[in-house]
Amino acid sequence: MPALRLAPYGTRVLIADRPTTSGRRGLFFALAALGVVLFALRGLPRLREPGLFAEDGQIFLADAHNLGLRAFLEPYAGYLHTIPRIVAAALEPLPITAAPVAYLLAAMILHLAMLTPALSPRLSALLPHAWQRAGLFLTLCVMPAVWEVYGNVANAIFVAGTALVLLALSADPRSSAGRLAEVVAIALLGLSGPLVVLFLPLVLWRWWRTRTSHAAIVSGTALATALVQLTVYLTSARSTPGGGTAVLLAKTAGERVGGSALAGKSDVFAAMPHPWLTVAAYSWFAVVVLLSVWIVPRIAIPLWITAAVLLAAAVNAYGPAMVASGIAFQRHVTTPLVICLVLLWLVIGRGRGRAATSIAVLALAACSYGVVHDFAPEPYPSRPDLTELQRCVSTNQPVCDQPIFGPGWTVELRNP
């Protein structure tokens, strides 16, 4: 007999009991495993030629060495960065020469972990088939526009946006251990960068639609961490050039989000933009917006508001630099693109008519070039040997420093 239940989006839905066959389980595990393998393969160029990312060395590695546990209370760029500092503290006992590979592997594991909520049955009200959740996971594993966020600990705070989107859409965990783990995860994500402030309405939206005590605790945790991050920011000396306008916001959405989906980080919109590709990028973004609002309005509208807030904050902070190249401030484009991909899968999951499903599938297929183009992020331009830095520290010199990554970035280690 079909079962009638209340979905976490406030609508009563009729769900036919479907036994999970071995074939369906096999497809789920095959897609999930493929996602993990492809995600790992993306890191091969940086594993072959490892180098320390900017803040990974200058801020997190150096502070873990110089400050110890006090580093956790040290703001950077106007925010606390708890997750990167946990990683840096865990890796601090390793030889400095191992840092480039160690930070890369730690960041890859952390990034992949932040994608795994896509596989959870907690999304079954939106993606009722396990293969759909595995398909979403696979899509996130190979998505374009990750050169800046892939393989470094510093930008894990922006990958956190993907986890926050997925958790905001999820039902509550069934076990007490799962509920505790989610509260801890929200606390760590909230104390790692500014995204919790911008995502707070979406987290509160989850509580509003479910009205559960656990969702209230999650919302309270997010609110508390948002207040902490706002206090740290308002008492910091951080400033940004600014210069955002509504036109620039639209250009960022079309050229950077739609453009990244179709062409990856290619500089096809800077200087002399390609006319047909420009039309295609704006059209792709518009199709995703219109299709998702038509098919899943109760979910799409809160997600699009979140995407608009994320892009508006970046545009307001960096002005025209947001559309200066295909890689400029890419970390601020990643989560809005994730929202596009998630919504396309939710349209497929809703299964409302062949036309809508076909359009969503075609929109995902249109990302193929961007996926291939951005599949293997290139090694960092500067990858200096850290042997001399290791020797300096080992001989207890008072101050040891080493340029890394590029101009202006240096690791400075102090011995007591």
C-alpha positions as CSV (number, residue, x, y, z in Angstrom):
1,M,0.0,0.0,0.0
2,P,1.2,3.5,-0.7
3,A,2.3,5.5,2.4
4,L,1.0,9.0,3.1
5,R,3.5,11.2,4.9
6,L,4.3,14.9,5.5
7,A,7.4,15.9,3.5
8,P,9.8,18.4,5.1
9,Y,8.6,21.1,2.7
10,G,5.1,21.3,4.2
11,T,3.3,19.3,1.5
12,R,1.6,15.9,1.9
13,V,3.0,13.5,-0.6
14,L,2.0,10.0,-1.6
15,I,5.0,7.7,-1.9
16,A,4.7,4.2,-3.1
17,D,6.8,1.7,-1.1
18,R,9.6,0.7,-3.4
19,P,11.9,-2.1,-2.2
20,T,15.5,-1.3,-2.9
21,T,16.7,-3.8,-5.4
22,S,20.3,-5.0,-5.7
23,G,20.4,-3.3,-9.1
24,R,19.5,0.1,-7.7
25,R,21.9,-0.3,-4.9
26,G,24.6,-1.2,-7.4
27,L,23.9,1.9,-9.5
28,F,24.0,4.1,-6.4
29,F,27.4,2.7,-5.3
30,A,28.8,2.8,-8.8
31,L,27.9,6.4,-9.3
32,A,29.2,7.4,-5.8
33,A,32.4,5.5,-6.3
34,L,32.9,7.0,-9.7
35,G,32.5,10.4,-8.2
36,V,35.1,9.7,-5.5
37,V,37.6,8.3,-8.1
38,L,37.1,11.3,-10.5
39,F,37.4,13.8,-7.7
40,A,40.7,12.2,-6.6
41,L,42.0,12.1,-10.2
42,R,41.4,15.8,-10.5
43,G,44.2,16.3,-8.0
44,L,46.9,14.4,-9.9
45,P,48.6,17.5,-11.5
46,R,49.0,19.1,-8.1
47,L,50.1,15.9,-6.5
48,R,52.8,15.5,-9.1
49,E,54.0,19.1,-8.6
50,P,52.9,20.1,-5.1
51,G,53.1,23.6,-3.8
52,L,51.7,25.4,-0.8
53,F,48.7,27.6,-1.4
54,A,49.0,31.3,-0.3
55,E,47.2,31.3,3.1
56,D,47.9,27.7,3.7
57,G,51.6,28.5,4.3
58,Q,51.6,32.2,5.3
59,I,48.7,32.1,7.7
60,F,47.7,28.6,8.8
61,L,51.0,26.7,8.8
62,A,52.9,29.6,10.2
63,D,50.3,30.4,12.9
64,A,50.1,26.7,14.0
65,H,53.9,26.7,14.4
66,N,54.3,30.2,15.9
67,L,51.2,30.4,18.1
68,G,50.1,26.9,18.9
69,L,46.5,26.7,20.2
70,R,46.3,30.5,20.4
71,A,46.0,30.4,16.6
72,F,42.4,29.3,17.0
73,L,41.5,32.7,18.5
74,E,43.4,34.6,15.8
75,P,41.2,36.2,13.1
76,Y,42.3,36.4,9.5
77,A,40.7,38.7,6.9
78,G,38.1,39.7,9.5
79,Y,36.9,36.2,10.5
80,L,37.7,33.1,12.5
81,H,38.8,30.1,10.5
82,T,38.4,27.1,12.8
83,I,38.4,24.3,10.3
84,P,41.6,25.4,8.5
85,R,43.2,25.9,11.9
86,I,42.2,22.4,13.0
87,V,43.9,20.9,9.9
88,A,47.0,23.1,10.4
89,A,47.3,22.0,14.0
90,A,46.9,18.3,13.1
91,L,49.6,18.6,10.4
92,E,52.0,20.8,12.4
93,P,54.1,17.8,13.7
94,L,54.9,16.8,10.1
95,P,58.2,17.9,8.5
96,I,57.8,21.2,6.7
97,T,58.9,19.6,3.4
98,A,55.8,17.4,3.6
99,A,53.4,20.3,4.0
100,P,52.6,20.8,0.3
101,V,51.4,17.3,-0.2
102,A,49.9,17.0,3.3
103,Y,47.8,20.2,2.9
104,L,46.7,19.1,-0.5
105,L,45.5,15.7,0.6
106,A,43.8,17.1,3.7
107,A,42.0,19.7,1.6
108,M,40.9,17.1,-0.9
109,I,39.5,14.9,1.9
110,L,37.8,17.8,3.5
111,H,36.3,19.0,0.2
112,L,34.9,15.5,-0.6
113,A,33.5,15.2,2.9
114,M,31.5,18.4,2.4
115,L,29.9,16.9,-0.7
116,T,28.8,13.7,1.0
117,P,25.5,15.1,2.3
118,A,24.3,14.8,-1.3
119,L,24.3,11.0,-0.9
120,S,22.2,11.0,2.3
121,P,18.6,9.6,2.4
122,R,17.8,12.8,4.3
123,L,17.3,14.3,0.8
124,S,14.8,11.6,-0.3
125,A,11.9,14.0,-0.1
126,L,13.5,15.9,-3.0
127,L,15.5,13.1,-4.7
128,P,13.5,10.0,-4.0
129,H,15.7,7.6,-5.9
130,A,19.2,6.8,-4.5
131,W,20.7,7.0,-8.0
132,Q,19.5,10.6,-8.2
133,R,21.4,11.5,-5.0
134,A,24.4,9.7,-6.3
135,G,24.1,11.6,-9.6
136,L,24.0,14.9,-7.8
137,F,27.1,13.8,-5.8
138,L,28.9,12.8,-9.0
139,T,28.0,16.2,-10.6
140,L,29.4,18.1,-7.6
141,C,32.6,16.0,-7.7
142,V,33.4,17.0,-11.3
143,M,31.9,20.5,-11.5
144,P,33.9,23.3,-13.1
145,A,35.0,26.5,-11.4
146,V,37.1,24.9,-8.7
147,W,40.7,26.0,-9.6
148,E,40.8,28.3,-6.6
149,V,39.0,26.1,-4.0
150,Y,40.3,22.6,-5.0
151,G,43.2,21.2,-2.9
152,N,43.9,24.0,-0.4
153,V,42.7,24.3,3.1
154,A,42.3,28.1,3.0
155,N,39.3,28.0,0.6
156,A,37.6,25.1,2.4
157,I,35.5,27.8,4.0
158,F,33.9,28.4,0.6
159,V,33.4,24.7,-0.2
160,A,31.5,24.9,3.1
161,G,28.8,26.7,1.1
162,T,28.0,23.4,-0.7
163,A,27.6,21.6,2.6
164,L,25.4,24.3,4.0
165,V,23.1,24.2,0.9
166,L,22.7,20.4,1.2
167,L,22.1,20.5,4.9
168,A,19.6,23.2,4.6
169,L,17.6,21.1,2.2
170,S,17.9,17.9,4.3
171,A,15.5,16.4,6.8
172,D,16.6,15.9,10.3
173,P,18.9,13.0,11.1
174,R,17.1,10.0,12.7
175,S,19.7,9.1,15.3
176,S,20.8,11.1,18.3
177,A,24.4,10.6,17.2
178,G,23.5,12.0,13.8
179,R,21.8,15.0,15.3
180,L,24.8,15.7,17.5
181,A,27.2,15.4,14.6
182,E,25.1,17.9,12.6
183,V,25.1,20.4,15.4
184,V,28.9,20.1,15.7
185,A,29.3,20.4,11.9
186,I,27.2,23.5,11.8
187,A,29.2,25.0,14.7
188,L,32.5,24.3,12.9
189,L,31.3,25.5,9.6
190,G,29.9,28.7,11.2
191,L,33.2,29.4,12.9
192,S,35.1,29.0,9.6
193,G,34.7,32.1,7.5
194,P,31.8,34.5,6.7
195,L,29.3,32.2,4.9
196,V,27.3,31.5,8.0
197,V,26.2,35.1,8.1
198,L,24.9,34.9,4.5
199,F,23.4,31.5,5.0
200,L,21.6,32.2,8.2
201,P,18.2,32.9,6.6
202,L,18.5,29.6,4.7
203,V,19.2,27.7,7.9
204,L,16.3,29.5,9.6
205,W,14.1,28.5,6.6
206,R,14.8,24.9,7.4
207,W,13.5,25.3,10.9
208,W,10.5,27.3,9.6
209,R,9.4,24.5,7.2
210,T,10.1,21.6,9.6
211,R,9.3,23.1,13.0
212,T,11.4,20.4,14.8
213,S,13.3,20.9,17.9
214,H,16.5,19.7,16.2
215,A,16.1,22.3,13.4
216,A,15.7,24.9,16.1
217,I,19.0,23.8,17.8
218,V,20.7,23.9,14.4
219,S,19.3,27.4,13.8
220,G,20.4,28.6,17.2
221,T,23.9,27.2,16.6
222,A,24.1,29.0,13.2
223,L,22.8,32.2,14.8
224,A,25.4,32.1,17.6
225,T,28.3,31.5,15.2
226,A,27.0,34.2,12.9
227,L,27.0,36.7,15.8
228,V,30.5,35.7,16.7
229,Q,31.7,36.2,13.1
230,L,29.9,39.5,12.8
231,T,31.5,40.7,16.0
232,V,35.0,39.7,14.8
233,Y,34.4,41.3,11.5
234,L,33.1,44.6,12.9
235,T,36.1,44.9,15.2
236,S,38.6,44.1,12.5
237,A,40.3,46.5,10.2
238,R,39.3,44.7,7.0
239,S,38.3,46.9,4.0
240,T,37.5,46.1,0.4
241,P,37.4,48.4,-2.7
242,G,33.7,47.9,-3.5
243,G,31.8,49.3,-6.4
244,G,28.9,46.9,-6.9
245,T,25.9,47.8,-9.1
246,A,22.8,45.9,-10.3
247,V,24.2,45.7,-13.8
248,L,27.5,44.2,-12.4
249,L,25.5,41.7,-10.4
250,A,23.7,40.6,-13.5
251,K,27.0,40.3,-15.4
252,T,28.5,38.3,-12.6
253,A,25.5,35.9,-12.6
254,G,25.5,35.5,-16.4
255,E,29.2,35.6,-17.2
256,R,30.8,34.1,-14.1
257,V,28.1,31.5,-13.0
258,G,26.6,30.7,-16.4
259,G,29.9,31.2,-18.1
260,S,31.7,28.9,-15.7
261,A,29.1,26.2,-16.2
262,L,29.6,26.2,-20.0
263,A,33.3,27.2,-20.4
264,G,34.9,26.7,-17.0
265,K,37.5,29.3,-16.2
266,S,38.2,30.2,-19.8
267,D,38.7,33.9,-20.3
268,V,36.0,34.1,-23.0
269,F,34.2,37.1,-21.5
270,A,37.1,39.3,-20.7
271,A,38.4,42.0,-23.2
272,M,36.7,40.8,-26.5
273,P,33.9,38.5,-25.3
274,H,32.6,35.8,-27.7
275,P,29.1,36.9,-28.7
276,W,27.5,33.5,-29.1
277,L,29.0,32.1,-26.0
278,T,27.9,35.2,-24.1
279,V,24.3,34.6,-25.3
280,A,24.6,30.9,-24.3
281,A,25.9,31.7,-20.8
282,Y,23.2,34.2,-20.0
283,S,20.6,31.9,-21.6
284,W,21.8,28.8,-19.6
285,F,21.5,30.8,-16.3
286,A,18.1,32.1,-17.2
287,V,16.8,28.6,-18.1
288,V,18.0,27.2,-14.8
289,V,16.3,30.1,-12.9
290,L,13.0,29.9,-14.8
291,L,12.8,26.1,-14.9
292,S,13.5,25.7,-11.2
293,V,11.1,28.4,-10.1
294,W,8.4,26.8,-12.3
295,I,8.9,23.2,-11.1
296,V,10.2,23.5,-7.5
297,P,9.2,27.1,-6.4
298,R,9.2,26.5,-2.7
299,I,12.8,25.3,-2.8
300,A,14.1,27.4,-5.7
301,I,13.1,30.8,-4.4
302,P,15.0,30.5,-1.1
303,L,18.0,29.1,-2.9
304,W,18.0,31.8,-5.5
305,I,17.7,34.5,-2.8
306,T,20.8,32.9,-1.2
307,A,22.7,32.8,-4.5
308,A,21.8,36.5,-5.1
309,V,23.0,37.5,-1.6
310,L,26.3,35.6,-2.1
311,L,26.9,37.2,-5.5
312,A,25.8,40.7,-4.3
313,A,28.2,40.5,-1.3
314,A,31.1,39.6,-3.6
315,V,30.2,42.2,-6.2
316,N,29.8,44.9,-3.5
317,A,33.2,43.9,-2.1
318,Y,35.2,43.6,-5.3
319,G,33.4,45.6,-7.9
320,P,34.3,45.2,-11.6
321,A,37.2,42.8,-10.6
322,M,34.5,40.1,-10.3
323,V,34.2,40.0,-14.1
324,A,37.8,40.8,-15.0
325,S,38.7,37.1,-15.8
326,G,37.4,33.6,-15.7
327,I,39.3,32.9,-12.4
328,A,39.1,36.2,-10.6
329,F,37.6,35.7,-7.1
330,Q,36.4,32.3,-8.3
331,R,35.7,31.2,-4.7
332,H,32.7,33.5,-4.7
333,V,31.2,31.8,-7.8
334,T,31.5,28.2,-6.7
335,T,28.5,28.1,-4.4
336,P,26.1,29.9,-6.7
337,L,27.1,27.4,-9.4
338,V,26.5,24.6,-6.9
339,I,23.0,26.0,-6.3
340,C,22.3,25.8,-10.1
341,L,23.4,22.2,-10.3
342,V,21.4,21.2,-7.2
343,L,18.3,22.8,-8.6
344,L,18.6,21.0,-11.9
345,W,18.8,17.7,-10.1
346,L,15.8,18.7,-7.9
347,V,13.8,19.3,-11.1
348,I,14.8,15.8,-12.3
349,G,13.9,14.4,-8.9
350,R,10.5,16.0,-9.0
351,G,9.7,14.2,-12.2
352,R,7.0,16.5,-13.3
353,G,6.7,15.9,-17.0
354,R,9.2,14.8,-19.7
355,A,9.7,18.3,-21.0
356,A,11.0,19.8,-17.7
357,T,13.1,16.7,-17.0
358,S,14.6,16.8,-20.5
359,I,15.5,20.5,-20.2
360,A,17.2,19.8,-16.9
361,V,19.2,16.9,-18.3
362,L,20.2,19.0,-21.3
363,A,21.3,21.9,-19.0
364,L,23.5,19.5,-17.1
365,A,24.8,18.0,-20.3
366,A,25.7,21.6,-21.5
367,C,28.2,21.7,-18.7
368,S,30.3,19.0,-20.3
369,Y,32.9,21.3,-21.9
370,G,33.3,23.2,-18.6
371,V,33.8,20.0,-16.7
372,V,36.4,18.7,-19.1
373,H,38.2,22.1,-19.4
374,D,38.4,22.5,-15.6
375,F,38.8,18.8,-14.7
376,A,42.4,18.8,-13.5
377,P,43.3,22.2,-11.9
378,E,46.8,23.2,-12.8
379,P,49.6,23.2,-10.3
380,Y,50.3,26.5,-8.6
381,P,52.7,28.8,-10.5
382,S,55.3,28.9,-7.8
383,R,56.4,25.7,-6.0
384,P,59.6,26.4,-4.2
385,D,61.7,23.8,-2.4
386,L,61.1,23.9,1.3
387,T,64.3,22.1,2.2
388,E,66.2,25.2,3.3
389,L,63.2,26.3,5.4
390,Q,63.2,22.9,7.1
391,R,67.0,23.1,7.8
392,C,66.6,26.6,9.2
393,V,63.9,25.5,11.6
394,S,65.8,22.3,12.6
395,T,68.8,24.3,13.6
396,N,66.7,26.5,15.8
397,Q,67.3,29.8,14.0
398,P,65.3,32.6,15.6
399,V,63.4,33.4,12.4
400,C,63.1,31.3,9.2
401,D,61.2,32.5,6.1
402,Q,60.5,31.2,2.6
403,P,58.6,32.8,-0.3
404,I,55.8,30.6,-1.6
405,F,53.0,30.6,-4.1
406,G,53.7,34.0,-5.7
407,P,54.7,37.6,-5.0
408,G,53.7,38.8,-1.5
409,W,53.3,35.3,0.0
410,T,55.9,34.1,2.5
411,V,56.1,31.5,5.3
412,E,57.7,33.0,8.4
413,L,58.5,30.6,11.2
414,R,59.8,31.7,14.6
415,N,61.6,29.5,17.1
416,P,61.4,30.2,20.8
